[in-house]
């Protein structure tokens, strides 16, 4: 954002107000960045609660069919911004509302192609009673839709 790019933060695991608070603690003028459209917080979280969002950017449905229609509309309206950083706090929310194969296919055929320069990353933030590696790991989508860690 400081170098002229924009950030789209897809809030699925926490409410947008928490995202704003965290970014404010980093010293960012969140209100100003949102007003300039340099920061777009997309509210998926409220939809997971079965409520209607009051945010400027939000998802009305988490069903893959509905998301596919929204992506198609978006692609027709504006080209992808190569300077936009797209952040998602968790894609696993789609598994609560869709069959696994359906949402993985959606991710590979709609979401990833829409983000040509995107690198898919994952990390484990918390696991009970098990040691784990909390570092970020690059993901690779195989031809059979299987997702593996890049070597």
C-alpha positions in Angstrom: 0.0 0.0 0.0 2.9 2.3 0.7 4.3 1.8 -2.7 1.1 2.4 -4.6 -0.4 -1.0 -4.6 -3.7 -2.1 -3.1 -4.6 -4.8 -0.6 -7.8 -6.9 -0.7 -8.1 -8.7 2.7 -10.6 -11.6 2.6 -11.8 -11.8 6.2 -13.2 -15.3 6.7 -12.0 -16.3 10.2 -12.5 -13.0 12.0 -14.8 -10.0 11.7 -13.6 -7.0 9.6 -13.4 -4.9 12.8 -10.6 -7.2 14.1 -8.7 -6.8 10.9 -9.0 -3.0 11.1 -7.8 -3.0 14.7 -4.8 -5.2 13.9 -3.8 -3.0 10.9 -4.2 0.2 13.0 -1.9 -1.3 15.6 0.7 -1.6 12.8 0.5 2.2 12.4 -1.7 2.2 9.2 -4.4 4.8 8.7 -7.0 2.2 7.9 -9.9 4.6 7.5 -7.9 6.7 5.0 -6.7 3.6 3.1 -10.3 2.3 2.8 -11.6 5.7 1.7 -8.9 5.8 -1.1 -9.7 2.1 -2.0 -6.1 1.1 -1.3 -7.4 -1.3 1.3 -10.5 -3.5 0.6 -11.7 -5.6 3.5 -14.0 -8.2 2.0 -16.3 -9.6 4.6 -16.9 -13.3 4.3 -17.1 -13.8 8.1 -20.5 -12.3 8.7 -22.0 -14.6 6.0 -20.6 -17.6 7.9 -22.8 -16.5 10.8 -25.9 -16.4 8.6 -26.1 -12.6 8.8 -26.1 -9.8 6.2 -22.9 -7.7 6.1 -22.9 -3.9 6.4 -19.4 -3.7 4.8 -18.7 -2.0 1.5 -17.2 -5.3 0.2 -18.8 -8.6 1.2 -19.8 -12.0 0.0 -23.6 -12.7 0.1 -23.1 -16.4 -0.3 -20.4 -19.0 0.3 -21.8 -21.5 -2.1 -19.4 -22.2 -4.9 -22.2 -21.8 -7.6 -22.9 -18.3 -6.3 -19.2 -17.4 -6.0 -18.6 -18.5 -9.6 -21.3 -16.1 -10.8 -19.7 -13.3 -8.8 -16.2 -14.0 -10.1 -17.6 -14.0 -13.7 -19.3 -10.6 -13.1 -16.1 -9.2 -11.6 -13.9 -10.4 -14.4 -16.2 -8.8 -16.9 -16.2 -5.4 -15.1 -12.5 -4.9 -14.4 -9.2 -6.5 -15.3 -7.1 -7.9 -12.5 -4.7 -5.4 -10.9 -1.2 -6.8 -11.0 -0.2 -4.5 -8.0 -2.9 -5.8 -5.7 -2.0 -8.1 -2.9 -4.8 -10.5 -2.1 -4.8 -11.9 1.5 -7.1 -14.6 2.8 -7.0 -15.5 6.5 -8.5 -19.0 5.8 -10.0 -20.7 2.7 -11.2 -23.6 4.8 -14.5 -21.8 5.4 -15.6 -22.9 2.0 -15.4 -26.5 3.2 -18.2 -25.7 5.7 -20.6 -24.7 2.9 -19.5 -26.9 -0.1 -18.3 -30.4 -0.9 -14.5 -30.6 -0.9 -14.0 -31.5 -4.5 -16.4 -28.7 -5.6 -14.6 -25.9 -3.7 -11.1 -27.1 -4.6 -12.1 -27.1 -8.2 -13.5 -23.6 -7.9 -10.3 -22.5 -6.3 -8.2 -24.0 -9.1 -10.4 -22.9 -12.0 -11.8 -19.5 -10.9 -9.8 -18.1 -8.0 -6.3 -18.9 -9.1 -6.6 -17.9 -12.8 -8.1 -14.6 -11.7 -4.9 -14.0 -9.7 -2.3 -14.7 -12.4 0.8 -13.7 -10.3 -0.6 -15.2 -7.1 1.5 -17.6 -5.0 -0.6 -19.8 -2.8 0.7 -20.2 0.7 -0.4 -21.9 3.8 0.6 -22.2 7.4 -0.7 -23.9 10.5 -1.4 -21.3 13.2 -2.5 -23.6 16.0 -2.8 -27.3 16.7 -3.6 -28.9 20.1 -1.2 -31.3 21.7 0.8 -31.8 18.5 4.1 -30.2 17.4 3.9 -28.4 14.1 5.7 -26.1 11.8 4.2 -22.6 11.9 6.2 -21.2 8.9 4.6 -20.3 5.6 4.8 -23.0 2.9 4.2 -22.5 -0.9 1.4 -24.8 -2.3 1.4 -26.5 -5.7 -1.8 -27.5 -7.5 -1.4 -30.8 -9.3 -3.3 -31.8 -12.5 -5.5 -34.2 -10.4 -6.5 -31.3 -8.2 -4.4 -32.6 -5.4 -2.6 -29.8 -3.4 0.9 -30.5 -2.2 3.7 -28.4 -0.6 6.2 -27.1 -3.1 9.7 -28.6 -2.7 
